[in-house]
Amino acid sequence: MQSNNRLIVVKGIGKVSVPPDLIVLNMEIEAIDLDYDKTVELGTEMVNSLRAAIVSAGHDGKELKTTSFNVSTKYESYKVKDDYKKRFAGYVCSHSLKLEFAIDMEKLSATLGAIAKCNANPEFSIRFSIKDTNAVSEQLLQSAIENATVKATILAKSAGVKLGTIQRIEYSWHDIHLYSDADVEIGGANERRDALMFSPVSIEPEDINVTDTAAVVWSIE
């Protein structure tokens, strides 16, 4: 790399808009019992019920992935005269799971309907994402460099100087969250069960819009 005190630094802004091609279904189940072993057993039964439900909707049972698992204690407050006390209310087994599959609204409807009928009755959220995140990241970086180059060319021309070679590129690597802004909410437990059992899902998620930046340093001739 040559030494040159005449430099120009330009921040390029990359922008990419892509249609989502992946459905991400996040689910939360919770089992409570006074006995530890029974709590874990109930939690396992709920997961098995959930797995059987997605299999009935056409998924491979192995596609249901655990993202977190925790067993904790629960206490409740009660009042004795003017004093508040706590007593043991049981163990809580919390299980977070994720199911990902290619966008298919008929399959999504079948999946949600099957989940609504199973005994697990999980809380869940539906998000839309991109399967090939690396390809999007590459497009984003290319867009940022092209944007920086256009800006640098204009600045150099306006200043009456000529751009030299690129001295360095400064970029902070980080995870890019590739999710559509489309939100899907279906009431409480009873409302959700009724809605999913009898209503087909008709959703057209928005494109995913992401931006990122990179600083490019040129020498000036």
N, CA, C and O of each residue as an XYZ file, in Angstrom:
884
protein
N       0.849     -1.203      0.000
C       0.000      0.000      0.000
C       0.884      1.254      0.000
O       1.771      1.398      0.842
N       0.640      2.124     -0.921
C       1.466      3.320     -1.005
C       1.099      4.322      0.086
O      -0.027      4.346      0.583
N       2.094      5.157      0.446
C       1.853      6.197      1.440
C       1.429      7.465      0.722
O       2.119      7.915     -0.193
N       0.333      8.036      1.111
C      -0.192      9.224      0.446
C      -1.034      9.989      1.441
O      -2.009      9.478      1.992
N      -0.621     11.262      1.662
C      -1.373     12.073      2.613
C      -2.612     12.697      1.987
O      -3.485     13.209      2.688
N      -2.677     12.650      0.649
C      -3.832     13.197     -0.041
C      -4.858     12.067     -0.208
O      -4.754     11.218     -1.093
N      -5.828     12.100      0.666
C      -6.814     11.016      0.688
C      -8.226     11.578      0.670
O      -8.461     12.722      1.058
N      -9.142     10.770      0.223
C     -10.560     11.100      0.302
C     -11.290      9.887      0.869
O     -11.109      8.762      0.404
N     -12.116     10.136      1.875
C     -12.866      9.060      2.533
C     -14.353      9.266      2.267
O     -14.896     10.336      2.543
N     -14.990      8.267      1.744
C     -16.409      8.367      1.409
C     -17.164      7.180      2.008
O     -16.725      6.034      1.916
N     -18.299      7.478      2.617
C     -19.141      6.410      3.160
C     -20.190      6.008      2.138
O     -21.014      6.819      1.717
N     -20.144      4.755      1.752
C     -21.127      4.249      0.804
C     -22.293      3.599      1.534
O     -22.104      2.893      2.524
N     -23.491      3.845      1.039
C     -24.691      3.262      1.640
C     -25.277      2.239      0.669
O     -25.673      2.578     -0.446
N     -25.325      0.999      1.106
C     -25.879     -0.061      0.276
C     -27.334     -0.319      0.624
O     -27.711     -0.322      1.796
N     -28.148     -0.534     -0.401
C     -29.568     -0.810     -0.196
C     -29.985     -1.994     -1.050
O     -29.664     -2.073     -2.235
N     -30.709     -2.916     -0.421
C     -31.202     -4.094     -1.133
C     -32.641     -4.356     -0.714
O     -32.986     -4.270      0.465
N     -33.473     -4.676     -1.697
C     -34.861     -5.031     -1.414
C     -35.123     -6.386     -2.055
O     -34.978     -6.552     -3.266
N     -35.511     -7.356     -1.227
C     -35.737     -8.716     -1.741
C     -37.044     -9.283     -1.180
O     -37.401     -9.013     -0.033
N     -37.749    -10.064     -1.988
C     -38.973    -10.689     -1.481
C     -38.611    -11.853     -0.548
O     -37.696    -12.617     -0.854
N     -39.304    -11.999      0.569
C     -39.015    -13.116      1.482
C     -39.357    -14.451      0.841
O     -40.306    -14.548      0.063
N     -38.585    -15.475      1.167
C     -38.856    -16.806      0.633
C     -38.893    -17.867      1.733
O     -38.908    -19.067      1.457
N     -38.907    -17.397      2.996
C     -38.853    -18.321      4.126
C     -39.840    -17.912      5.215
O     -39.923    -16.741      5.585
N     -40.580    -18.882      5.718
C     -41.472    -18.657      6.861
C     -40.757    -19.135      8.119
O     -40.238    -20.250      8.158
N     -40.731    -18.294      9.140
C     -40.118    -18.654     10.422
C     -41.211    -18.623     11.489
O     -41.756    -17.567     11.811
N     -41.513    -19.779     12.019
C     -42.558    -19.916     13.030
C     -41.900    -20.183     14.377
O     -41.373    -21.272     14.609
N     -41.928    -19.185     15.272
C     -41.366    -19.332     16.615
C     -42.474    -19.668     17.602
O     -43.517    -19.015     17.608
N     -42.258    -20.680     18.435
C     -43.277    -21.141     19.380
C     -42.730    -21.244     20.797
O     -41.567    -21.586     21.014
N     -43.593    -20.939     21.748
C     -43.238    -21.006     23.165
C     -44.266    -21.878     23.890
O     -45.470    -21.637     23.798
N     -43.784    -22.888     24.606
C     -44.687    -23.697     25.426
C     -44.222    -23.642     26.876
O     -43.040    -23.443     27.157
N     -45.163    -23.820     27.782
C     -44.852    -23.719     29.212
C     -45.659    -24.751     29.984
O     -46.881    -24.817     29.858
N     -44.963    -25.562     30.790
C     -45.606    -26.574     31.626
C     -45.327    -26.236     33.090
O     -44.211    -25.852     33.437
N     -46.335    -26.378     33.943
C     -46.202    -26.042     35.366
C     -46.732    -27.191     36.216
O     -47.809    -27.722     35.944
N     -45.975    -27.577     37.245
C     -46.417    -28.607     38.186
C     -45.598    -28.480     39.466
O     -44.495    -27.934     39.455
N     -46.138    -28.979     40.553
C     -45.435    -28.909     41.840
C     -44.266    -29.886     41.917
O     -43.340    -29.699     42.706
N     -44.317    -30.928     41.090
C     -43.251    -31.936     41.082
C     -42.310    -31.687     39.900
O     -42.760    -31.500     38.769
N     -41.011    -31.684     40.168
C     -40.033    -31.389     39.121
C     -40.113    -32.372     37.961
O     -40.220    -31.971     36.802
N     -40.062    -33.662     38.280
C     -40.083    -34.677     37.229
C     -41.366    -34.596     36.404
O     -41.336    -34.758     35.184
N     -42.488    -34.347     37.072
C     -43.754    -34.244     36.374
C     -43.764    -33.024     35.448
O     -44.321    -33.069     34.351
N     -43.148    -31.950     35.900
C     -43.078    -30.735     35.080
C     -42.322    -30.997     33.789
O     -42.777    -30.630     32.706
N     -41.157    -31.639     33.911
C     -40.347    -31.955     32.731
C     -41.099    -32.923     31.816
O     -41.059    -32.802     30.591
N     -41.782    -33.878     32.435
C     -42.554    -34.848     31.652
C     -43.668    -34.160     30.869
O     -43.892    -34.462     29.697
N     -44.366    -33.231     31.527
C     -45.434    -32.487     30.848
C     -44.874    -31.670     29.680
O     -45.473    -31.592     28.607
N     -43.709    -31.065     29.921
C     -43.079    -30.282     28.869
C     -42.720    -31.151     27.667
O     -42.907    -30.751     26.518
N     -42.206    -32.335     27.949
C     -41.849    -33.278     26.880
C     -43.080    -33.714     26.104
O     -43.045    -33.815     24.878
N     -44.168    -33.972     26.821
C     -45.420    -34.374     26.170
C     -45.946    -33.266     25.255
O     -46.470    -33.542     24.176
N     -45.805    -32.022     25.688
C     -46.256    -30.892     24.873
C     -45.426    -30.767     23.597
O     -45.961    -30.499     22.521
N     -44.116    -30.963     23.728
C     -43.245    -30.903     22.550
C     -43.585    -32.028     21.587
O     -43.645    -31.816     20.376
N     -43.809    -33.234     22.123
C     -44.168    -34.366     21.270
C     -45.493    -34.125     20.556
O     -45.652    -34.483     19.389
N     -46.451    -33.510     21.270
C     -47.743    -33.192     20.670
C     -47.561    -32.173     19.546
O     -48.198    -32.275     18.497
N     -46.689    -31.191     19.775
C     -46.414    -30.169     18.776
C     -45.717    -30.782     17.561
O     -46.017    -30.438     16.417
N     -44.791    -31.687     17.828
C     -44.070    -32.331     16.727
C     -45.015    -33.186     15.879
O     -44.936    -33.186     14.651
N     -45.905    -33.907     16.551
C     -46.874    -34.728     15.828
C     -47.791    -33.848     14.973
O     -48.197    -34.236     13.878
N     -48.108    -32.666     15.487
C     -48.983    -31.747     14.759
C     -48.337    -31.277     13.464
O     -48.984    -31.257     12.417
N     -47.059    -30.897     13.529
C     -46.415    -30.399     12.308
C     -46.181    -31.530     11.311
O     -46.196    -31.308     10.100
N     -45.964    -32.741     11.820
C     -45.810    -33.888     10.926
C     -47.106    -34.125     10.157
O     -47.086    -34.437      8.966
N     -48.239    -33.972     10.855
C     -49.534    -34.165     10.202
C     -49.789    -33.111      9.126
O     -50.615    -33.309      8.236
N     -49.069    -31.987      9.215
C     -49.221    -30.911      8.230
C     -48.217    -31.042      7.090
O     -48.157    -30.185      6.208
N     -47.426    -32.118      7.108
C     -46.507    -32.374      6.003
C     -45.055    -32.044      6.247
O     -44.254    -32.078      5.313
N     -44.690    -31.725      7.473
C     -43.294    -31.417      7.788
C     -42.563    -32.655      8.299
O     -43.190    -33.608      8.764
N     -41.254    -32.635      8.212
C     -40.414    -33.634      8.858
C     -40.301    -33.226     10.323
O     -40.014    -32.067     10.621
N     -40.522    -34.161     11.236
C     -40.477    -33.844     12.658
C     -39.150    -33.255     13.105
O     -39.095    -32.513     14.085
N     -38.064    -33.588     12.379
C     -36.742    -33.080     12.739
C     -36.596    -31.591     12.429
O     -35.643    -30.956     12.880
N     -37.544    -31.026     11.656
C     -37.471    -29.605     11.311
C     -37.843    -28.711     12.499
O     -37.561    -27.513     12.485
N     -38.468    -29.285     13.514
C     -38.816    -28.526     14.716
C     -37.585    -28.456     15.612
O     -37.177    -29.466     16.187
N     -36.994    -27.279     15.734
C     -35.739    -27.111     16.455
C     -35.943    -26.389     17.787
O     -36.751    -25.465     17.881
N     -35.211    -26.811     18.806
C     -35.226    -26.143     20.107
C     -34.250    -24.967     20.075
O     -33.087    -25.129     19.706
N     -34.730    -23.781     20.463
C     -33.853    -22.610     20.536
C     -33.475    -22.289     21.982
O     -32.443    -21.666     22.231
N     -34.312    -22.716     22.938
C     -33.954    -22.567     24.350
C     -34.817    -23.495     25.200
O     -35.949    -23.823     24.842
N     -34.253    -23.908     26.334
C     -34.959    -24.795     27.268
C     -34.577    -24.391     28.680
O     -33.399    -24.191     28.976
N     -35.568    -24.271     29.548
C     -35.286    -23.817     30.907
C     -36.322    -24.364     31.888
O     -37.516    -24.404     31.589
N     -35.851    -24.781     33.056
C     -36.744    -25.188     34.145
C     -36.445    -24.289     35.342
O     -35.318    -24.258     35.835
N     -37.447    -23.565     35.802
C     -37.264    -22.624     36.907
C     -38.340    -22.844     37.970
O     -39.274    -23.622     37.775
N     -38.195    -22.155     39.083
C     -39.189    -22.241     40.154
C     -40.111    -21.028     40.116
O     -39.724    -19.941     39.688
N     -41.327    -21.244     40.571
C     -42.313    -20.167     40.581
C     -42.839    -19.983     41.993
O     -43.151    -20.958     42.677
N     -42.937    -18.742     42.428
C     -43.468    -18.428     43.750
C     -44.625    -17.439     43.598
O     -44.658    -16.636     42.665
N     -45.551    -17.513     44.517
C     -46.670    -16.579     44.507
C     -46.774    -15.882     45.860
O     -46.439    -16.466     46.890
N     -47.227    -14.663     45.857
C     -47.351    -13.879     47.087
C     -48.742    -14.049     47.683
O     -49.733    -14.174     46.964
N     -48.795    -14.053     49.001
C     -50.088    -14.077     49.692
C     -49.973    -13.217     50.954
O     -48.886    -13.002     51.491
N     -51.112    -12.746     51.396
C     -51.115    -11.808     52.510
C     -51.584    -12.475     53.789
O     -52.598    -13.174     53.810
N     -50.829    -12.247     54.854
C     -51.196    -12.699     56.193
C     -51.272    -11.457     57.063
O     -50.256    -10.876     57.443
N     -52.518    -11.061     57.371
C     -52.759     -9.798     58.071
C     -52.167     -8.657     57.237
O     -52.610     -8.420     56.113
N     -51.177     -7.954     57.778
C     -50.588     -6.839     57.048
C     -49.241     -7.192     56.424
O     -48.504     -6.314     55.975
N     -48.936     -8.469     56.404
C     -47.631     -8.907     55.916
C     -47.796     -9.784     54.669
O     -48.694    -10.622     54.598
N     -46.912     -9.574     53.692
C     -46.935    -10.378     52.476
C     -45.858    -11.458     52.555
O     -44.711    -11.188     52.911
N     -46.244    -12.667     52.222
C     -45.319    -13.798     52.239
C     -45.308    -14.459     50.864
O     -46.177    -14.205     50.029
N     -44.318    -15.302     50.649
C     -44.219    -16.038     49.401
C     -44.269    -17.533     49.662
O     -43.745    -18.026     50.661
N     -44.903    -18.235     48.753
C     -44.932    -19.688     48.867
C     -44.629    -20.310     47.508
O     -44.881    -19.720     46.457
N     -44.092    -21.495     47.565
C     -43.708    -22.213     46.352
C     -44.959    -22.572     45.554
O     -45.900    -23.160     46.087
N     -44.957    -22.213     44.272
C     -46.130    -22.465     43.424
C     -45.874    -23.546     42.383
O     -46.794    -23.945     41.669
N     -44.633    -24.028     42.287
C     -44.344    -25.105     41.352
C     -43.122    -24.840     40.495
O     -42.470    -23.801     40.599
N     -42.836    -25.807     39.649
C     -41.746    -25.688     38.685
C     -42.336    -25.291     37.333
O     -43.454    -25.676     36.989
N     -41.571    -24.525     36.588
C     -42.014    -24.078     35.258
C     -41.005    -24.547     34.220
O     -39.826    -24.196     34.277
N     -41.483    -25.339     33.277
C     -40.640    -25.815     32.182
C     -40.975    -24.984     30.940
O     -42.079    -25.078     30.404
N     -40.028    -24.184     30.494
C     -40.238    -23.316     29.331
C     -39.422    -23.839     28.152
O     -38.231    -24.127     28.278
N     -40.072    -23.953     27.033
C     -39.435    -24.513     25.845
C     -39.703    -23.590     24.658
O     -40.857    -23.321     24.325
N     -38.638    -23.109     24.023
C     -38.777    -22.276     22.827
C     -38.360    -23.105     21.614
O     -37.310    -23.747     21.619
N     -39.190    -23.082     20.580
C     -38.927    -23.890     19.400
C     -39.110    -23.072     18.132
O     -39.786    -22.042     18.129
N     -38.498    -23.548     17.056
C     -38.577    -22.836     15.784
C     -38.794    -23.820     14.646
O     -38.203    -24.899     14.605
N     -39.658    -23.416     13.723
C     -39.911    -24.200     12.527
C     -39.744    -23.280     11.321
O     -40.398    -22.240     11.234
N     -38.872    -23.661     10.394
C     -38.641    -22.872      9.191
C     -39.004    -23.699      7.967
O     -38.697    -24.890      7.901
N     -39.664    -23.061      6.989
C     -39.967    -23.744      5.730
C     -40.225    -22.717      4.642
O     -40.560    -21.566      4.920
N     -40.062    -23.155      3.390
C     -40.229    -22.265      2.245
C     -41.641    -21.688      2.230
O     -42.600    -22.352      2.623
N     -41.756    -20.442      1.771
C     -43.061    -19.783      1.762
C     -44.068    -20.574      0.930
O     -43.880    -20.827     -0.260
N     -45.143    -20.948      1.616
C     -46.237    -21.696      1.015
C     -47.439    -21.446      1.919
O     -47.538    -22.034      2.996
N     -48.350    -20.579      1.490
C     -49.455    -20.179      2.358
C     -50.430    -21.315      2.665
O     -51.034    -21.347      3.738
N     -50.581    -22.242      1.727
C     -51.443    -23.394      2.003
C     -50.827    -24.265      3.093
O     -51.527    -24.757      3.978
N     -49.513    -24.447      3.020
C     -48.838    -25.252      4.038
C     -48.828    -24.533      5.378
O     -48.928    -25.159      6.433
N     -48.706    -23.197      5.324
C     -48.764    -22.426      6.567
C     -50.133    -22.586      7.220
O     -50.225    -22.773      8.434
N     -51.188    -22.515      6.428
C     -52.544    -22.684      6.953
C     -52.712    -24.063      7.580
O     -53.268    -24.198      8.671
N     -52.226    -25.087      6.878
C     -52.333    -26.454      7.398
C     -51.537    -26.613      8.687
O     -51.975    -27.286      9.620
N     -50.358    -25.983      8.729
C     -49.492    -26.081      9.912
C     -50.134    -25.408     11.118
O     -50.162    -25.981     12.207
N     -50.648    -24.199     10.930
C     -51.265    -23.461     12.031
C     -52.539    -24.163     12.506
O     -52.825    -24.197     13.703
N     -53.300    -24.719     11.566
C     -54.511    -25.444     11.941
C     -54.187    -26.664     12.777
O     -54.872    -26.949     13.759
N     -53.126    -27.401     12.386
C     -52.721    -28.592     13.142
C     -52.217    -28.213     14.528
O     -52.509    -28.900     15.507
N     -51.462    -27.122     14.612
C     -50.957    -26.658     15.910
C     -52.103    -26.247     16.818
O     -52.077    -26.511     18.020
N     -53.121    -25.592     16.236
C     -54.260    -25.134     17.032
C     -55.024    -26.297     17.649
O     -55.638    -26.145     18.705
N     -54.990    -27.458     16.999
C     -55.736    -28.613     17.483
C     -54.961    -29.445     18.510
O     -55.551    -30.253     19.227
N     -53.641    -29.248     18.579
C     -52.841    -30.093     19.479
C     -52.935    -29.603     20.919
O     -53.372    -28.483     21.181
N     -52.523    -30.452     21.837
C     -52.650    -30.151     23.277
C     -51.617    -29.149     23.776
O     -51.761    -28.610     24.873
N     -50.586    -28.897     22.992
C     -49.525    -27.997     23.464
C     -50.005    -26.558     23.571
O     -49.589    -25.836     24.478
N     -50.881    -26.127     22.652
C     -51.423    -24.761     22.631
C     -50.329    -23.714     22.872
O     -50.394    -22.964     23.846
N     -49.324    -23.662     21.985
C     -48.206    -22.735     22.216
C     -48.544    -21.293     21.866
O     -49.454    -21.028     21.081
N     -47.804    -20.372     22.454
C     -47.792    -18.999     21.982
C     -46.844    -18.988     20.787
O     -45.832    -19.688     20.806
N     -47.142    -18.221     19.761
C     -46.264    -18.251     18.607
C     -46.247    -16.917     17.870
O     -47.117    -16.066     18.056
N     -45.240    -16.764     17.037
C     -45.138    -15.594     16.161
C     -44.730    -16.085     14.782
O     -44.023    -17.084     14.650
N     -45.181    -15.373     13.760
C     -44.864    -15.727     12.380
C     -44.036    -14.606     11.769
O     -44.434    -13.442     11.803
N     -42.890    -14.960     11.213
C     -42.051    -13.970     10.553
C     -41.647    -14.485      9.175
O     -41.678    -15.686      8.907
N     -41.271    -13.554      8.317
C     -40.882    -13.904      6.957
C     -39.451    -13.443      6.728
O     -39.099    -12.300      7.020
N     -38.627    -14.351      6.198
C     -37.205    -14.056      6.085
C     -36.648    -14.551      4.748
O     -37.397    -14.848      3.817
N     -35.310    -14.632      4.677
C     -34.595    -15.062      3.482
C     -33.750    -16.281      3.825
O     -33.069    -16.311      4.850
N     -33.800    -17.283      2.957
C     -33.026    -18.496      3.200
C     -31.533    -18.271      2.945
O     -30.702    -18.639      3.775
N     -31.188    -17.667      1.799
C     -29.789    -17.454      1.441
C     -29.342    -16.067      1.901
O     -29.299    -15.127      1.107
N     -29.016    -15.948      3.168
C     -28.626    -14.648      3.726
C     -27.267    -14.186      3.196
O     -27.018    -12.984      3.099
N     -26.390    -15.127      2.855
C     -25.067    -14.747      2.346
C     -25.180    -14.006      1.022
O     -24.454    -13.040      0.785
N     -26.084    -14.453      0.162
C     -26.262    -13.799     -1.133
C     -26.738    -12.364     -0.948
O     -26.296    -11.464     -1.661
N     -27.642    -12.149      0.015
C     -28.139    -10.797      0.275
C     -27.021     -9.924      0.838
O     -26.901     -8.756      0.465
N     -26.210    -10.474      1.722
C     -25.095     -9.714      2.290
C     -24.112     -9.285      1.201
O     -23.598     -8.167      1.229
N     -23.855    -10.173      0.249
C     -22.945     -9.846     -0.851
C     -23.522     -8.716     -1.718
O     -22.801     -7.798     -2.108
N     -24.820     -8.792     -2.013
C     -25.465     -7.729     -2.795
C     -25.392     -6.394     -2.058
O     -25.191     -5.342     -2.665
N     -25.559     -6.458     -0.742
C     -25.567     -5.254      0.076
C     -24.198     -4.584      0.068
O     -24.105     -3.364     -0.070
N     -23.139     -5.370      0.215
C     -21.780     -4.822      0.196
C     -21.432     -4.258     -1.175
O     -20.823     -3.193     -1.280
N     -21.824     -4.981     -2.230
C     -21.566     -4.498     -3.578
C     -22.263     -3.162     -3.809
O     -21.696     -2.247     -4.405
N     -23.501     -3.064     -3.327
C     -24.258     -1.825     -3.466
C     -23.592     -0.684     -2.711
O     -23.556      0.445     -3.199
N     -23.062     -0.971     -1.519
C     -22.404      0.061     -0.710
C     -21.131      0.571     -1.388
O     -20.875      1.775     -1.397
N     -20.336     -0.335     -1.954
C     -19.095      0.064     -2.639
C     -19.411      0.871     -3.889
O     -18.747      1.869     -4.167
N     -20.423      0.448     -4.645
C     -20.814      1.187     -5.851
C     -21.295      2.592     -5.492
O     -20.989      3.557     -6.192
N     -22.047      2.700     -4.399
C     -22.539      3.999     -3.959
C     -21.382      4.913     -3.543
O     -21.377      6.105     -3.849
N     -20.402      4.333     -2.840
C     -19.232      5.120     -2.414
C     -18.432      5.587     -3.624
O     -17.931      6.711     -3.651
N     -18.315      4.716     -4.626
C     -17.546      5.059     -5.830
C     -18.194      6.214     -6.585
O     -17.499      7.121     -7.043
N     -19.506      6.190     -6.716
C     -20.227      7.269     -7.395
C     -20.012      8.586     -6.650
O     -19.728      9.611     -7.268
N     -20.149      8.559     -5.321
C     -19.971      9.769     -4.526
C     -18.544     10.313     -4.643
O     -18.338     11.517     -4.796
N     -17.558      9.402     -4.569
C     -16.158      9.824     -4.624
C     -15.822     10.433     -5.983
O     -15.083     11.413     -6.073
N     -16.370      9.844     -7.026
C     -16.127     10.358     -8.376
C     -16.671     11.771     -8.530
O     -16.011     12.638     -9.103
N     -17.876     11.999     -8.016
C     -18.495     13.325     -8.085
C     -17.691     14.338     -7.276
O     -17.457     15.455     -7.736
N     -17.272     13.956     -6.083
C     -16.499     14.861     -5.225
C     -15.162     15.222     -5.867
O     -14.747     16.381     -5.860
N     -14.498     14.211     -6.421
C     -13.191     14.461     -7.028
C     -13.324     15.386     -8.236
O     -12.517     16.297     -8.418
N     -14.340     15.149     -9.056
C     -14.572     15.983    -10.238
C     -14.879     17.416     -9.826
O     -14.384     18.368    -10.430
N     -15.702     17.559     -8.791
C     -16.072     18.895     -8.314
C     -14.868     19.635     -7.752
O     -14.781     20.859     -7.851
N     -13.937     18.888     -7.159
C     -12.753     19.507     -6.552
C     -11.609     19.669     -7.541
O     -10.578     20.254     -7.209
N     -11.785     19.155     -8.751
C     -10.744     19.284     -9.754
C      -9.563     18.386     -9.523
O      -8.447     18.723     -9.920
N      -9.771     17.264     -8.896
C      -8.694     16.308     -8.664
C      -9.087     14.968     -9.284
O     -10.213     14.783     -9.744
N      -8.135     14.044     -9.284
C      -8.375     12.732     -9.876
C      -8.235     11.656     -8.812
O      -7.300     11.660     -8.011
N      -9.185     10.737     -8.827
C      -9.117      9.635     -7.871
C      -7.972      8.698     -8.221
O      -7.748      8.367     -9.386
N      -7.253      8.277     -7.184
C      -6.197      7.295     -7.382
C      -6.708      5.898     -7.066
O      -7.842      5.545     -7.388
N      -5.871      5.134     -6.446
C      -6.258      3.756     -6.104
C      -6.917      3.721     -4.716
O      -6.725      4.612     -3.889
N      -7.686      2.676     -4.502
C      -8.301      2.485     -3.186
C      -7.219      2.081     -2.193
O      -6.477      1.129     -2.434
N      -7.126      2.795     -1.087
C      -6.135      2.516     -0.050
C      -6.640      1.499      0.975
O      -5.895      0.639      1.445
N      -7.892      1.620      1.296
C      -8.466      0.650      2.240
C      -9.993      0.778      2.231
O     -10.558      1.782      1.798
N     -10.622     -0.268      2.721
C     -12.076     -0.290      2.875
C     -12.380     -0.628      4.332
O     -11.921     -1.642      4.859
N     -13.153      0.228      4.962
C     -13.484      0.026      6.373
C     -14.933     -0.442      6.487
O     -15.866      0.240      6.062
N     -15.086     -1.621      7.072
C     -16.423     -2.195      7.205
C     -16.511     -2.961      8.514
O     -15.609     -3.724      8.861
N     -17.586     -2.754      9.224
C     -17.788     -3.444     10.499
C     -18.699     -4.646     10.264
O     -19.899     -4.493     10.033
N     -18.119     -5.835     10.326
C     -18.902     -7.051     10.086
C     -19.891     -7.284     11.218
O     -19.528     -7.217     12.392
N     -21.120     -7.554     10.870
C     -22.145     -7.809     11.880
C     -23.290     -8.577     11.233
O     -23.407     -8.636     10.009
N     -24.128     -9.159     12.075
C     -25.274     -9.906     11.576
C     -26.331     -8.945     11.047
O     -26.625     -7.922     11.667
N     -26.885     -9.281      9.917
C     -27.953     -8.482      9.326
C     -29.271     -9.195      9.551
O     -29.404    -10.374      9.221
N     -30.245     -8.495     10.107
C     -31.536     -9.101     10.401
C     -32.436     -8.995      9.172
O     -32.925     -7.919      8.826
N     -32.634    -10.117      8.537
C     -33.401    -10.145      7.301
C     -34.815    -10.642      7.551
O     -35.125    -11.814      7.339
N     -35.669     -9.727      8.008
C     -37.066    -10.062      8.268
C     -37.975     -9.012      7.640
O     -37.665     -7.820      7.638
N     -39.088     -9.472      7.114
C     -40.086     -8.559      6.577
C     -40.740     -7.807      7.726
O     -40.807     -8.311      8.847
N     -41.225     -6.594      7.444
C     -41.915     -5.804      8.464
C     -43.348     -6.290      8.706
O     -44.039     -5.775      9.585
N     -43.785     -7.265      7.940
C     -45.150     -7.771      8.098
C     -45.320     -8.410      9.469
O     -44.545     -9.292      9.839
N     -46.323     -7.975     10.226
C     -46.626     -8.526     11.544
C     -47.883     -9.381     11.453
O     -48.856     -9.000     10.802
N     -47.858    -10.532     12.106
C     -49.015    -11.421     12.117
C     -49.397    -11.687     13.559
O     -48.627    -12.298     14.301
N     -50.566    -11.242     13.964
C     -51.049    -11.442     15.322
C     -52.459    -12.021     15.272
O     -53.298    -11.568     14.495
N     -52.714    -13.032     16.112
C     -54.045    -13.658     16.156
C     -54.479    -13.797     17.608
O     -54.286    -14.849     18.217
N     -55.061    -12.750     18.160
C     -55.706    -12.740     19.472
C     -55.104    -13.586     20.572
O     -53.917    -13.913     20.555
N     -55.972    -13.942     21.554
C     -55.573    -14.776     22.670
C     -55.686    -16.251     22.332
O     -55.914    -16.613     21.178
N     -55.527    -17.112     23.348
C     -55.489    -18.551     23.114
C     -56.762    -19.082     22.459
O     -56.682    -19.796     21.460
N     -57.932    -18.749     23.001
C     -59.182    -19.261     22.450
C     -59.472    -18.667     21.076
O     -59.878    -19.385     20.162
N     -59.265    -17.364     20.927
C     -59.477    -16.718     19.637
C     -58.540    -17.297     18.587
O     -58.930    -17.520     17.441
N     -57.293    -17.539     18.997
C     -56.304    -18.067     18.073
C     -56.702    -19.464     17.606
O     -56.618    -19.776     16.418
N     -57.133    -20.295     18.537
C     -57.513    -21.669     18.195
C     -58.675    -21.673     17.200
O     -58.641    -22.393     16.202
N     -59.698    -20.869     17.477
C     -60.860    -20.825     16.580
C     -60.484    -20.275     15.209
O     -60.901    -20.807     14.180
N     -59.693    -19.205     15.206
C     -59.324    -18.572     13.942
C     -58.496    -19.499     13.069
O     -58.715    -19.574     11.860
N     -57.553    -20.202     13.668
C     -56.648    -21.035     12.893
C     -57.297    -22.333     12.438
O     -56.917    -22.892     11.409
N     -58.267    -22.812     13.194
C     -58.918    -24.065     12.833
C     -59.886    -23.891     11.674
O     -60.119    -24.831     10.914
N     -60.450    -22.701     11.530
C     -61.514    -22.533     10.539
C     -61.226    -21.510      9.445
O     -62.020    -21.376      8.514
N     -60.108    -20.781      9.534
C     -59.841    -19.735      8.548
C     -58.529    -19.987      7.821
O     -57.502    -20.195      8.466
N     -58.541    -19.974      6.473
C     -57.290    -20.107      5.727
C     -56.450    -18.844      5.885
O     -56.991    -17.753      6.067
N     -55.139    -18.989      5.818
C     -54.241    -17.850      5.957
C     -53.958    -17.259      4.585
O     -53.509    -17.965      3.682
N     -54.220    -15.962      4.427
C     -53.954    -15.276      3.165
C     -53.099    -14.050      3.476
O     -53.614    -13.013      3.892
N     -51.795    -14.178      3.271
C     -50.851    -13.116      3.613
C     -49.904    -12.888      2.442
O     -49.423    -13.843      1.832
N     -49.638    -11.631      2.129
C     -48.644    -11.269      1.134
C     -47.609    -10.396      1.839
O     -47.774     -9.178      1.905
N     -46.547    -11.001      2.365
C     -45.567    -10.234      3.141
C     -44.819     -9.210      2.311
O     -44.540     -9.430      1.132
N     -44.499     -8.088      2.938
C     -43.734     -7.035      2.280
C     -42.317     -7.511      1.967
O     -41.791     -8.418      2.612
N     -41.710     -6.873      0.956
C     -40.314     -7.165      0.657
C     -39.448     -6.770      1.849
O     -39.813     -5.903      2.643
N     -38.318     -7.412      1.955
C     -37.375     -7.113      3.026
C     -36.406     -6.041      2.533
O     -35.694     -6.245      1.550
N     -36.383     -4.910      3.213
C     -35.510     -3.795      2.840
C     -34.394     -3.656      3.868
O     -34.652     -3.452      5.054
N     -33.162     -3.766      3.408
C     -32.022     -3.671      4.325
C     -31.008     -2.665      3.791
O     -30.872     -2.487      2.580
N     -30.308     -2.021      4.696
C     -29.247     -1.079      4.330
C     -28.001     -1.379      5.157
O     -28.088     -1.942      6.249
N     -26.862     -1.005      4.635
C     -25.605     -1.169      5.358
C     -24.610     -0.146      4.807
O     -24.829      0.420      3.735
N     -23.538      0.088      5.523
C     -22.564      1.097      5.086
C     -21.136      0.538      5.070
O     -20.802     -0.403      5.791
N     -20.329      1.141      4.240
C     -18.898      0.823      4.178
C     -18.155      2.103      3.807
O     -18.596      2.850      2.934
N     -17.043      2.350      4.462
C     -16.220      3.538      4.173
C     -15.055      3.130      3.263
O     -14.327      2.180      3.551
N     -14.900      3.859      2.176
C     -13.825      3.548      1.215
C     -12.861      4.742      1.178
O     -13.281      5.896      1.091
N     -11.577      4.437      1.247
C     -10.529      5.471      1.248
C      -9.734      5.397     -0.056
O      -9.140      4.365     -0.368
N      -9.725      6.510     -0.825
C      -8.957      6.612     -2.057
C      -7.783      7.576     -1.874
O      -7.821      8.491     -1.051
N      -6.759      7.341     -2.658
C      -5.702      8.359     -2.748
C      -6.152      9.371     -3.797
O      -6.968      9.059     -4.664
N      -5.623     10.563     -3.711
C      -5.945     11.614     -4.682
C      -4.699     11.957     -5.472
O      -3.655     12.267     -4.898
N      -4.810     11.900     -6.796
C      -3.645     12.203     -7.650
C      -3.638     13.686     -8.036
O      -2.739     14.134     -8.749
